Amino acid sequence: MNTSEFETVGSLGNYIAEGLGIGVLCLDADLKITYWNSWLEKHSGIKQSAVTGDSIIERFPDIRKRNKASYLTQCVEKSIPSILSAYLHQYLIPLEVYKAGEKHLMMQNVKIYPQKASDGSNQVVIIIEDKTEAILHEKAIEKLTRLLGGIRDINKLIVNVPSEKDLLAGACNILSEQIGLNCAWVGYLTENSMTLVPEYANGIPLEKLQQLTFTLDQQAFVDCGDQGPLPGISVNRTAANNQAVWEPWLQVSDITGSQSFCALPIRADGRAYGAISVHAKSKSFFDKDVETLMREIASDASFGLEVLKEKELRRDAEKRLEEERQKLLVTLRSIGDGVLTTDNSGRVVMMNTIAEQLTGWKQEEAVGQPLEKVFHIVNEMTRATCENPVEKVLTIRGIIGLANHTLLISRDGREIPIIDSGAPILTNDGEIIGVVLVFQDDTKRRASQQAIEESEKKYRNIFENIQDVYYEASMDGTILEISPSIEKVLGYKRKELIGKSLYDIYTNPEERDELLEAILESGKIANFEVHLTDKDGSQYSVELNSTLQRDQKGNTVKIIGSMRDISERKRLEAMLRQSQKMEAIGSLAGGIAHEFNNILGTIIGNTELAINDVPESNPARECLEEIQLASLRAKEIVRQLLGFARKSVFQLMPVQISSIVSETLNLIRA
């Protein structure tokens, strides 16, 4: 179509423009729209009446991109036609088209022609052709080609890589970098759960993935078979928005700018082992063909894992076998017990260093010798030769132990007490091919056992004869242990109190609570006085010294301690206090007596002088004599007080009791 064909858009031209399956629009010299056909109305959703007179550049600003506006300008100003390729420029005007039920931005081939208006000014005719389907088809072929290439490269990885890490990390690189996906990552299922833990990634930092929690769909990833469609594995953003299970995948899509994603199980050992997830920029990337190829990639990765695991298992088995062989040799040589093996005829096959030391035989000398010649054992008490342990093992077809008091007679004549066991050496089929004997010198163990028995006897003797009472009690007060000395204190026999509560023998149970509070606070108490009731109901004062015992985790276990009967000490202390009181009273009485003596001296002296000066006929003389007699009686009382206060010395002499009684009566009457 040339310029002359568009010089006049009359009714016939308009009819043709409307009937063509292409977009046709015209611009005036100012690049304002003068014509907009129905094809453009259909794909833009804009009526001709709405755009007529609008500047095409102002109406569609995207024209400024990639220098497309310059083609329009030079067409008007210089009458130069232009062609814009869909592959290079993609589109001139943003139009929409539906392909396979999905909306796409139309890819356009655009032809720009100059034409002359009736007034002689330059105008522009633009023809737009939809190339979307062809381009999408080419892109689909290109996409499938990349995927097939990715499958080929992943298969090469399976053959060449040495480890699971190299395979899965390499697959992520191929999917992201070669196939062109936004990101690819692989996660492992945690044991006994559907949680997926990201391990390898390309196109997104691994640490960002590991901040999210991925939970796989049970039906899609575990209950599925090796072939066939898996529900919910290929999802675009619109479909995933209403499914909570896909929320972390949507977050990855947000991070990577993706519009769709696909998650496929990786299987190994007949179970879902993990999943490979890929995210694409396009919503429609994962069509049926791509999904089929993605399953192929997941299947190849699963196969590769199986191959690598088999190789790894074989290498590990060989390595473990060699390690076990070396370990067995080192163990047999280094073990602290004597080890000796025989064949099923009872001849020595192998012995370790300890066995050589105990028997006095070197292995190279002992191999092939009958067991009884190398391993000569007798009963320590009777000196009789013990039964051949190999024959006994072969007879009972099981493990045996030597009798007590067994002596090994070494090659140099030493007699060594031993403990021993023997067991059959069996093949996988259960056939006995020999016997292994394990034995050790029992000398030190016997000495240790004897020392333990003597120590136990000593401490048992202390426990049973201690004067104070030793006890152990649980935290709730149950008596766990108590020494026999409790019988001397409370009259209970030891067996009567074991298992009983301490609260039963406390006179005041509140004292037990106070003790418990004090010991929990400080971990121990000293000289804590409580009152206990004996078997007959009498009360005793006892003094406790106790410690809180804890286990290795710091938990309280029990209370251990001792108690001492302080009842006699308390009685003596009471007598001492009474004696001190009486001494204080005596000191007071002595001081008072001294003062009275001074007063009485004056009274008696003056009374005697007055008596001497008063005649016997004077009635006052009798009164003075009474005063003198009373004063002498008072002096005697003072003398007695001084004697009580130990301030004077008493002189013992015979007295007339009747006169003392008479004087006492007179004193009382006075």
C-alpha positions as CSV (number, residue, x, y, z in Angstrom):
1,M,0.0,0.0,0.0
2,N,1.6,3.3,-1.1
3,T,1.0,7.0,-0.5
4,S,-1.4,7.4,-3.5
5,E,-3.6,4.7,-2.1
6,F,-4.3,6.8,0.9
7,E,-4.6,10.2,-0.6
8,T,-8.4,10.2,-0.1
9,V,-10.1,8.2,2.6
10,G,-13.6,8.4,1.2
11,S,-16.5,6.1,1.8
12,L,-14.9,3.3,-0.2
13,G,-11.5,3.7,1.6
14,N,-13.3,3.9,4.9
15,Y,-15.2,0.7,4.1
16,I,-12.0,-1.1,3.2
17,A,-10.2,0.2,6.3
18,E,-13.0,-1.0,8.5
19,G,-13.1,-4.4,6.9
20,L,-9.4,-5.2,7.1
21,G,-8.1,-7.2,10.1
22,I,-5.6,-4.5,10.8
23,G,-5.5,-1.2,12.7
24,V,-5.7,2.0,10.6
25,L,-5.3,5.5,11.9
26,C,-4.6,8.9,10.4
27,L,-2.8,11.9,11.9
28,D,-2.7,15.5,10.7
29,A,0.4,17.7,10.5
30,D,0.2,18.3,14.2
31,L,0.1,14.6,14.9
32,K,-3.5,14.8,16.0
33,I,-5.7,11.8,15.4
34,T,-8.2,12.3,12.5
35,Y,-9.2,8.6,11.9
36,W,-9.4,5.6,14.2
37,N,-10.9,2.4,12.7
38,S,-13.1,-0.2,14.5
39,W,-10.2,-2.7,14.8
40,L,-8.4,-0.2,17.0
41,E,-11.6,0.5,18.9
42,K,-11.9,-3.3,19.6
43,H,-8.3,-3.7,20.8
44,S,-7.9,-0.5,22.7
45,G,-11.4,-0.1,24.1
46,I,-11.4,3.5,22.9
47,K,-14.0,4.8,20.5
48,Q,-13.0,7.0,17.6
49,S,-15.0,9.9,18.9
50,A,-13.0,9.8,22.1
51,V,-9.6,10.1,20.4
52,T,-10.4,12.3,17.4
53,G,-8.5,15.6,17.7
54,D,-6.1,14.2,20.5
55,S,-2.4,14.4,20.0
56,I,-1.3,10.8,19.6
57,I,1.9,11.4,21.7
58,E,-0.1,13.0,24.5
59,R,-2.7,10.3,24.3
60,F,-0.1,7.5,24.3
61,P,3.1,8.6,26.0
62,D,4.8,5.3,25.4
63,I,5.4,6.5,21.9
64,R,8.2,8.6,23.3
65,K,10.1,5.4,24.3
66,R,12.7,3.9,22.0
67,N,12.6,7.1,19.8
68,K,9.3,6.0,18.2
69,A,7.9,9.6,18.2
70,S,10.8,10.6,15.8
71,Y,9.4,8.3,13.1
72,L,6.1,10.2,13.2
73,T,7.8,13.6,13.1
74,Q,10.1,12.8,10.1
75,C,7.1,11.3,8.3
76,V,5.2,14.7,8.6
77,E,8.2,16.9,8.1
78,K,10.2,15.0,5.5
79,S,7.6,12.6,4.1
80,I,9.8,9.6,5.1
81,P,7.8,6.3,5.6
82,S,8.9,3.9,8.3
83,I,8.4,0.3,9.4
84,L,8.6,-0.6,13.2
85,S,9.3,-4.3,13.9
86,A,7.5,-6.1,16.6
87,Y,10.8,-7.8,17.6
88,L,12.6,-4.5,18.0
89,H,10.0,-1.9,19.1
90,Q,7.3,-4.4,20.4
91,Y,4.5,-1.9,19.9
92,L,3.5,1.7,18.9
93,I,0.2,2.0,20.7
94,P,-0.5,-0.2,23.8
95,L,-3.2,-2.6,22.7
96,E,-4.5,-5.8,24.3
97,V,-5.1,-9.1,22.7
98,Y,-6.3,-12.5,24.1
99,K,-4.4,-15.6,23.2
100,A,-5.3,-19.0,24.6
101,G,-7.7,-17.4,27.0
102,E,-5.0,-15.0,28.5
103,K,-4.7,-11.3,27.9
104,H,-1.4,-10.1,26.4
105,L,0.1,-6.8,25.3
106,M,-0.2,-6.9,21.5
107,M,3.2,-7.2,19.7
108,Q,2.8,-5.0,16.5
109,N,4.4,-4.6,13.1
110,V,3.8,-0.9,12.3
111,K,4.0,0.9,8.9
112,I,4.0,4.7,8.8
113,Y,3.2,6.4,5.5
114,P,3.0,10.1,4.6
115,Q,0.0,11.5,2.6
116,K,-1.1,14.8,1.3
117,A,-4.2,16.5,2.6
118,S,-6.6,18.5,0.3
119,D,-4.9,21.7,1.5
120,G,-1.5,20.3,0.5
121,S,-0.3,19.8,4.1
122,N,1.4,16.5,5.1
123,Q,-0.5,13.9,7.0
124,V,0.3,10.4,8.3
125,V,-1.4,7.1,7.8
126,I,-0.4,4.3,10.3
127,I,-1.1,0.6,9.7
128,I,-0.8,-1.7,12.7
129,E,-0.6,-5.5,12.2
130,D,-1.0,-8.0,15.2
131,K,2.1,-10.2,15.4
132,T,1.5,-11.4,18.9
133,E,0.6,-15.0,18.1
134,A,3.6,-15.5,15.9
135,I,6.0,-14.0,18.4
136,L,4.4,-16.0,21.3
137,H,4.8,-19.1,19.2
138,E,8.4,-18.4,18.5
139,K,9.0,-17.6,22.2
140,A,7.3,-20.9,23.1
141,I,9.6,-22.8,20.8
142,E,12.6,-20.9,22.2
143,K,11.4,-21.6,25.7
144,L,11.0,-25.3,25.0
145,T,14.4,-25.4,23.3
146,R,16.0,-23.8,26.4
147,L,14.2,-26.3,28.7
148,L,15.3,-29.3,26.5
149,G,18.8,-27.9,26.7
150,G,18.5,-27.6,30.4
151,I,17.4,-31.3,30.6
152,R,20.4,-32.3,28.6
153,D,22.8,-30.3,30.8
154,I,21.2,-31.7,34.0
155,N,21.6,-35.2,32.6
156,K,25.3,-34.4,32.1
157,L,25.5,-33.3,35.7
158,I,24.1,-36.7,36.8
159,V,26.9,-38.5,35.0
160,N,29.7,-36.1,36.0
161,V,29.1,-34.6,39.4
162,P,30.5,-36.3,42.5
163,S,27.9,-35.2,45.1
164,E,24.3,-34.4,45.8
165,K,25.2,-30.8,46.5
166,D,26.9,-30.4,43.1
167,L,23.9,-31.9,41.3
168,L,21.2,-29.8,43.0
169,A,23.1,-26.6,43.1
170,G,24.1,-27.1,39.4
171,A,20.4,-27.8,38.5
172,C,19.4,-24.5,40.1
173,N,22.1,-22.7,38.1
174,I,20.9,-24.2,34.8
175,L,17.3,-23.4,35.5
176,S,18.0,-19.8,36.4
177,E,20.8,-18.8,34.2
178,Q,20.5,-21.0,31.1
179,I,16.7,-21.5,30.9
180,G,16.1,-17.9,32.0
181,L,13.8,-18.3,35.0
182,N,13.8,-15.6,37.7
183,C,15.0,-18.0,40.4
184,A,15.3,-21.7,41.1
185,W,15.8,-23.3,44.5
186,V,15.8,-26.7,46.2
187,G,14.6,-27.6,49.7
188,Y,14.7,-30.7,51.8
189,L,11.7,-32.1,53.8
190,T,12.4,-32.2,57.5
191,E,12.0,-35.6,59.1
192,N,8.3,-36.6,59.9
193,S,6.9,-33.3,58.7
194,M,5.9,-31.5,55.5
195,T,8.2,-28.5,56.2
196,L,10.6,-27.6,53.4
197,V,14.0,-26.2,54.3
198,P,15.7,-24.4,51.4
199,E,19.3,-25.6,50.8
200,Y,20.4,-24.5,47.4
201,A,19.3,-21.4,45.3
202,N,20.1,-19.3,42.3
203,G,18.5,-15.9,41.5
204,I,17.6,-15.2,45.2
205,P,19.8,-15.1,48.3
206,L,19.5,-18.4,50.2
207,E,19.3,-16.6,53.6
208,K,16.1,-14.8,52.4
209,L,14.5,-18.2,51.6
210,Q,15.5,-19.6,54.9
211,Q,13.7,-16.8,56.7
212,L,10.4,-18.2,55.3
213,T,8.5,-21.3,56.3
214,F,7.4,-23.6,53.4
215,T,4.9,-26.3,54.0
216,L,4.2,-28.7,51.2
217,D,0.8,-30.1,50.3
218,Q,0.5,-33.7,51.5
219,Q,-1.5,-35.0,48.5
220,A,0.6,-33.2,45.9
221,F,4.0,-34.0,47.2
222,V,3.9,-37.3,49.2
223,D,0.8,-39.3,48.1
224,C,1.6,-38.7,44.4
225,G,3.1,-41.3,42.1
226,D,6.2,-41.0,40.1
227,Q,4.2,-40.1,36.9
228,G,1.1,-38.1,36.1
229,P,-0.1,-34.7,37.1
230,L,0.4,-33.4,40.6
231,P,-2.4,-31.1,41.9
232,G,-1.3,-27.5,42.7
233,I,2.2,-27.7,41.5
234,S,2.1,-25.0,38.8
235,V,0.4,-21.8,40.0
236,N,0.2,-18.2,38.8
237,R,-0.2,-15.3,41.3
238,T,-3.9,-14.9,40.7
239,A,-4.7,-18.6,41.4
240,A,-2.3,-18.7,44.4
241,N,-3.6,-15.6,46.2
242,N,-6.5,-17.5,47.7
243,Q,-4.4,-20.5,48.8
244,A,-2.7,-20.1,52.2
245,V,-0.2,-23.0,51.4
246,W,1.3,-20.9,48.6
247,E,1.9,-17.8,50.7
248,P,5.7,-18.2,51.1
249,W,6.0,-19.0,47.4
250,L,4.2,-15.7,46.7
251,Q,6.6,-13.9,49.0
252,V,9.5,-15.3,46.9
253,S,7.7,-14.1,43.8
254,D,7.4,-10.6,45.2
255,I,11.2,-10.6,46.0
256,T,12.1,-11.9,42.4
257,G,9.4,-10.0,40.5
258,S,7.8,-13.3,39.4
259,Q,4.2,-13.8,38.2
260,S,4.1,-17.6,38.3
261,F,5.9,-20.5,39.9
262,C,6.1,-24.3,39.9
263,A,7.0,-26.7,42.7
264,L,7.8,-30.3,42.0
265,P,8.7,-33.1,44.4
266,I,12.2,-34.7,44.3
267,R,11.9,-38.3,45.2
268,A,14.5,-40.7,46.6
269,D,14.3,-44.0,48.4
270,G,10.7,-44.3,47.3
271,R,9.5,-41.2,49.1
272,A,9.3,-37.5,48.8
273,Y,12.8,-36.2,49.6
274,G,12.3,-32.5,48.9
275,A,11.1,-30.2,46.2
276,I,12.5,-28.1,43.4
277,S,10.8,-24.7,43.0
278,V,11.1,-22.3,40.0
279,H,9.7,-18.8,39.5
280,A,9.0,-17.1,36.2
281,K,8.4,-13.6,35.1
282,S,5.4,-14.5,32.9
283,K,2.0,-15.6,34.3
284,S,1.6,-18.1,31.4
285,F,5.2,-19.5,31.5
286,F,4.2,-22.9,32.9
287,D,1.9,-24.2,30.2
288,K,1.3,-27.9,29.7
289,D,4.4,-28.4,27.6
290,V,6.6,-26.6,30.0
291,E,5.0,-28.4,33.0
292,T,5.7,-31.7,31.3
293,L,9.4,-30.8,30.8
294,M,9.6,-29.5,34.4
295,R,8.4,-32.9,35.6
296,E,11.0,-34.4,33.4
297,I,13.7,-32.2,35.0
298,A,12.4,-33.1,38.5
299,S,12.3,-36.8,37.5
300,D,15.9,-36.6,36.2
301,A,17.1,-34.9,39.4
302,S,15.4,-37.6,41.4
303,F,17.1,-40.3,39.4
304,G,20.4,-38.5,39.8
305,L,19.9,-38.5,43.5
306,E,19.2,-42.2,43.5
307,V,22.4,-42.8,41.6
308,L,24.4,-40.6,43.8
309,K,23.0,-42.1,46.9
310,E,23.8,-45.6,45.7
311,K,27.3,-44.5,45.0
312,E,27.6,-42.7,48.3
313,L,26.2,-45.7,50.1
314,R,28.6,-48.0,48.4
315,R,31.5,-45.6,49.2
316,D,30.4,-45.3,52.8
317,A,30.0,-49.0,53.2
318,E,33.5,-49.6,51.9
319,K,34.9,-46.9,54.0
320,R,33.0,-48.1,57.1
321,L,34.1,-51.7,56.4
322,E,37.8,-50.6,56.3
323,E,37.3,-48.4,59.3
324,E,35.7,-51.2,61.2
325,R,38.5,-53.6,60.3
326,Q,41.1,-51.1,61.5
327,K,39.1,-50.2,64.5
328,L,38.7,-53.9,65.4
329,L,42.4,-54.5,65.1
330,V,43.2,-51.4,67.2
331,T,40.5,-52.2,69.7
332,L,41.6,-55.8,70.2
333,R,45.1,-54.7,70.7
334,S,44.2,-51.8,73.0
335,I,41.3,-53.2,75.0
336,G,42.0,-53.4,78.7
337,D,40.7,-57.0,78.9
338,G,42.3,-60.1,77.5
339,V,40.7,-61.3,74.3
340,L,41.4,-64.8,72.9
341,T,39.6,-66.4,70.0
342,T,39.6,-70.1,68.9
343,D,38.2,-72.1,66.0
344,N,35.4,-74.6,66.7
345,S,38.0,-77.3,67.5
346,G,39.3,-75.3,70.4
347,R,42.6,-74.2,68.9
348,V,43.9,-70.6,69.4
349,V,43.4,-68.3,66.4
350,M,44.2,-64.8,67.8
351,M,45.0,-63.1,71.1
352,N,45.5,-59.5,72.0
353,T,48.3,-57.8,74.0
354,I,46.5,-58.2,77.4
355,A,45.9,-61.9,76.8
356,E,49.6,-62.3,76.0
357,Q,50.5,-60.6,79.2
358,L,48.1,-62.6,81.4
359,T,48.9,-66.0,79.8
360,G,52.6,-65.5,79.2
361,W,52.2,-66.6,75.6
362,K,53.0,-64.6,72.5
363,Q,50.4,-64.7,69.8
364,E,52.7,-66.2,67.2
365,E,53.5,-69.0,69.7
366,A,50.0,-69.6,70.8
367,V,48.3,-69.7,67.4
368,G,47.3,-73.4,66.6
369,Q,47.8,-74.5,70.2
370,P,45.0,-76.2,72.2
371,L,43.2,-73.7,74.4
372,E,43.8,-75.7,77.6
373,K,47.6,-75.4,77.0
374,V,47.6,-71.6,76.6
375,F,44.6,-70.8,78.8
376,H,45.2,-73.1,81.9
377,I,42.6,-72.4,84.6
378,V,41.9,-74.1,87.9
379,N,39.5,-73.7,90.8
380,E,41.2,-71.4,93.5
381,M,39.7,-73.5,96.4
382,T,40.0,-77.1,95.1
383,R,42.9,-76.6,92.7
384,A,40.9,-78.8,90.2
385,T,41.2,-78.0,86.5
386,C,38.1,-76.0,85.3
387,E,35.9,-77.1,82.5
388,N,37.1,-76.1,79.0
389,P,35.1,-72.9,78.3
390,V,35.2,-73.5,74.5
391,E,33.6,-76.9,74.9
392,K,31.0,-75.4,77.2
393,V,30.1,-72.6,74.7
394,L,29.9,-75.1,71.8
395,T,27.6,-77.3,73.9
396,I,25.1,-74.7,75.0
397,R,25.6,-72.5,71.8
398,G,25.4,-69.4,73.9
399,I,27.3,-67.0,76.3
400,I,28.9,-68.4,79.4
401,G,30.8,-67.0,82.4
402,L,33.5,-68.7,84.5
403,A,32.7,-69.8,88.0
404,N,33.9,-67.7,91.0
405,H,37.4,-68.4,92.4
406,T,39.0,-69.1,89.1
407,L,42.8,-68.9,88.8
408,L,44.7,-68.6,85.5
409,I,48.1,-70.3,85.7
410,S,50.3,-68.4,83.4
411,R,53.2,-69.8,81.4
412,D,55.7,-68.6,84.0
413,G,53.7,-70.1,86.9
414,R,52.0,-66.9,88.1
415,E,48.5,-67.5,89.6
416,I,46.1,-64.7,88.6
417,P,42.5,-64.5,89.8
418,I,40.4,-63.8,86.7
419,I,36.8,-63.1,85.7
420,D,35.8,-64.4,82.3
421,S,33.1,-64.9,79.7
422,G,32.9,-66.8,76.5
423,A,30.6,-66.4,73.4
424,P,30.2,-68.2,70.1
425,I,31.4,-66.5,66.9
426,L,28.6,-66.9,64.4
427,T,28.2,-66.4,60.7
428,N,25.2,-64.6,59.2
429,D,23.6,-68.0,58.8
430,G,24.0,-68.8,62.5
431,E,26.8,-71.3,62.0
432,I,29.4,-71.4,64.9
433,I,32.9,-70.9,63.5
434,G,34.7,-70.3,66.7
435,V,34.6,-69.0,70.3
436,V,35.8,-65.7,71.7
437,L,36.9,-65.5,75.4
438,V,37.2,-62.2,77.2
439,F,38.9,-62.2,80.6
440,Q,40.6,-59.8,83.0
441,D,42.8,-59.8,86.0
442,D,40.5,-59.7,89.1
443,T,43.2,-58.9,91.6
444,K,42.5,-55.1,91.8
445,R,38.8,-55.6,91.8
446,R,39.0,-58.1,94.7
447,A,41.2,-55.6,96.6
448,S,38.7,-52.8,95.9
449,Q,35.8,-55.0,96.9
450,Q,37.5,-55.9,100.1
451,A,38.3,-52.2,100.8
452,I,34.6,-51.3,100.1
453,E,33.4,-54.0,102.4
454,E,35.8,-52.9,105.2
455,S,34.8,-49.3,104.7
456,E,31.1,-50.2,104.8
457,K,31.7,-52.3,107.9
458,K,33.5,-49.3,109.6
459,Y,30.8,-46.8,108.7
460,R,28.0,-49.2,109.6
461,N,29.7,-49.6,113.0
462,I,29.8,-45.9,113.4
463,F,26.2,-45.6,112.3
464,E,25.0,-48.2,114.7
465,N,27.0,-46.9,117.7
466,I,26.9,-43.1,117.3
467,Q,25.5,-41.3,120.4
468,D,23.9,-38.6,118.3
469,V,21.1,-39.5,116.0
470,Y,21.8,-39.5,112.2
471,Y,18.8,-39.1,110.0
472,E,17.8,-38.7,106.3
473,A,14.3,-37.3,105.4
474,S,12.6,-36.5,102.2
475,M,11.4,-32.9,101.5
476,D,7.9,-33.9,102.6
477,G,9.2,-35.1,106.0
478,T,9.2,-38.9,105.4
479,I,12.0,-40.5,107.4
480,L,14.3,-42.4,104.9
481,E,17.0,-43.5,107.3
482,I,17.7,-43.0,111.0
483,S,20.4,-44.5,113.3
484,P,19.6,-47.0,116.0
485,S,20.6,-44.4,118.7
486,I,17.1,-42.9,118.3
487,E,15.9,-45.6,120.6
488,K,17.9,-44.1,123.5
489,V,16.4,-40.7,122.8
490,L,12.7,-41.3,122.0
491,G,12.3,-45.0,122.7
492,Y,11.4,-45.9,119.1
493,K,13.2,-48.7,117.3
494,R,14.8,-47.7,114.0
495,K,12.4,-49.9,112.0
496,E,9.4,-48.2,113.6
497,L,10.4,-44.8,112.3
498,I,11.6,-45.7,108.7
499,G,8.8,-44.5,106.4
500,K,7.0,-42.5,109.0
501,S,6.7,-38.7,108.9
502,L,8.8,-36.4,111.1
503,Y,5.6,-34.5,111.8
504,D,4.5,-37.5,113.8
505,I,7.2,-37.0,116.4
506,Y,7.4,-33.2,116.5
507,T,5.7,-31.8,119.6
508,N,5.0,-28.7,117.6
509,P,4.7,-29.4,113.8
510,E,5.2,-25.7,113.1
511,E,8.8,-26.1,114.2
512,R,9.3,-28.5,111.3
513,D,8.0,-25.9,108.9
514,E,10.3,-23.3,110.4
515,L,13.3,-25.7,110.0
516,L,12.4,-26.4,106.4
517,E,12.1,-22.7,105.6
518,A,15.5,-22.0,107.2
519,I,17.3,-24.8,105.4
520,L,15.8,-23.9,102.0
521,E,17.0,-20.4,102.4
522,S,20.6,-21.1,103.4
523,G,21.1,-24.7,102.4
524,K,22.0,-25.8,106.0
525,I,21.2,-25.1,109.6
526,A,23.2,-25.5,112.8
527,N,22.1,-25.9,116.5
528,F,18.4,-25.5,115.5
529,E,16.4,-26.4,118.6
530,V,13.1,-28.3,118.3
531,H,10.9,-30.4,120.6
532,L,10.1,-34.0,120.0
533,T,7.6,-36.4,121.7
534,D,8.9,-39.8,122.6
535,K,7.1,-43.1,122.4
536,D,5.5,-42.7,125.8
537,G,4.4,-39.1,125.1
538,S,7.2,-37.3,127.0
539,Q,8.7,-34.2,125.5
540,Y,12.4,-33.8,124.7
541,S,14.5,-30.9,123.5
542,V,16.8,-31.8,120.7
543,E,19.3,-29.8,118.7
544,L,19.5,-30.3,114.9
545,N,22.4,-29.8,112.5
546,S,21.2,-30.5,108.9
547,T,22.1,-30.0,105.3
548,L,20.0,-29.8,102.1
549,Q,21.1,-32.4,99.5
550,R,20.6,-31.7,95.8
551,D,21.0,-33.8,92.7
552,Q,23.3,-33.0,89.7
553,K,20.6,-30.8,88.2
554,G,20.3,-28.7,91.4
555,N,16.9,-30.1,92.4
556,T,16.4,-30.6,96.1
557,V,16.4,-34.4,97.0
558,K,16.4,-34.8,100.8
559,I,17.7,-33.4,104.1
560,I,20.5,-35.2,106.0
561,G,21.7,-34.4,109.4
562,S,22.1,-35.2,113.1
563,M,20.1,-34.6,116.2
564,R,21.3,-34.5,119.8
565,D,19.2,-34.8,123.0
566,I,19.8,-31.6,125.0
567,S,17.1,-32.3,127.7
568,E,19.7,-33.0,130.5
569,R,21.7,-30.0,129.4
570,K,18.6,-27.8,129.6
571,R,17.9,-29.2,133.1
572,L,21.4,-28.4,134.3
573,E,21.2,-24.9,132.8
574,A,17.9,-24.3,134.7
575,M,19.6,-25.4,138.0
576,L,22.5,-23.1,137.2
577,R,20.2,-20.2,136.7
578,Q,18.4,-21.0,140.0
579,S,21.7,-21.2,141.8
580,Q,22.7,-17.8,140.3
581,K,19.4,-16.3,141.5
582,M,19.9,-17.6,145.1
583,E,23.5,-16.3,145.1
584,A,22.1,-12.9,144.1
585,I,19.6,-13.0,146.9
586,G,22.3,-14.0,149.4
587,S,24.5,-11.1,148.3
588,L,21.5,-8.7,148.7
589,A,20.7,-10.2,152.2
590,G,24.4,-9.8,153.3
591,G,24.4,-6.2,152.3
592,I,21.2,-5.6,154.2
593,A,22.5,-7.5,157.3
594,H,25.6,-5.3,157.5
595,E,23.5,-2.2,157.5
596,F,21.3,-3.6,160.3
597,N,24.3,-4.6,162.3
598,N,25.5,-0.9,162.3
599,I,22.0,0.3,163.4
600,L,21.7,-2.5,166.1
601,G,25.1,-1.6,167.5
602,T,24.0,1.9,168.2
603,I,20.7,0.7,169.7
604,I,22.2,-1.9,171.9
605,G,25.1,0.3,173.1
606,N,22.8,3.3,174.0
607,T,20.3,0.9,175.6
608,E,23.0,-0.5,177.9
609,L,24.1,3.0,178.9
610,A,20.5,4.0,179.6
611,I,19.9,0.9,181.7
612,N,23.0,1.7,183.8
613,D,21.7,5.3,184.4
614,V,18.1,4.3,185.3
615,P,17.4,2.9,188.8
616,E,15.6,-0.5,189.1
617,S,12.7,1.2,190.6
618,N,12.1,3.4,187.7
619,P,9.3,2.0,185.4
620,A,11.4,3.0,182.3
621,R,14.1,0.5,183.2
622,E,11.8,-2.4,182.3
623,C,11.1,-0.9,178.9
624,L,14.8,-0.4,178.3
625,E,15.5,-4.0,179.1
626,E,12.8,-5.1,176.6
627,I,14.5,-2.9,174.0
628,Q,17.8,-4.5,174.8
629,L,16.3,-8.0,174.5
630,A,14.7,-7.3,171.2
631,S,17.9,-5.8,169.9
632,L,19.8,-8.9,170.8
633,R,17.3,-11.0,169.0
634,A,17.6,-8.8,165.9
635,K,21.4,-9.2,166.2
636,E,20.9,-13.0,166.1
637,I,18.7,-12.7,163.0
638,V,21.3,-10.5,161.3
639,R,24.0,-13.1,162.1
640,Q,21.9,-15.8,160.5
641,L,21.4,-13.7,157.4
642,L,25.1,-13.2,157.1
643,G,25.6,-16.9,157.4
644,F,23.0,-17.4,154.6
645,A,25.0,-14.9,152.5
646,R,28.2,-16.7,153.5
647,K,29.5,-13.5,154.9
648,S,30.4,-15.0,158.3
649,V,31.5,-18.3,159.8
650,F,29.0,-20.4,161.9
651,Q,30.2,-22.0,165.1
652,L,28.5,-25.3,165.8
653,M,27.7,-26.1,169.5
654,P,25.0,-27.9,171.5
655,V,21.9,-25.8,172.2
656,Q,18.9,-26.0,174.4
657,I,16.0,-26.4,172.0
658,S,13.3,-25.2,174.4
659,S,15.0,-21.9,175.0
660,I,15.3,-21.3,171.2
661,V,11.6,-22.1,170.8
662,S,10.7,-19.8,173.6
663,E,12.8,-17.0,172.2
664,T,11.3,-17.6,168.7
665,L,7.8,-17.4,170.2
666,N,8.6,-14.1,172.0
667,L,10.1,-12.8,168.7
668,I,7.0,-13.7,166.8
669,R,4.8,-12.1,169.5
670,A,7.0,-9.0,169.4
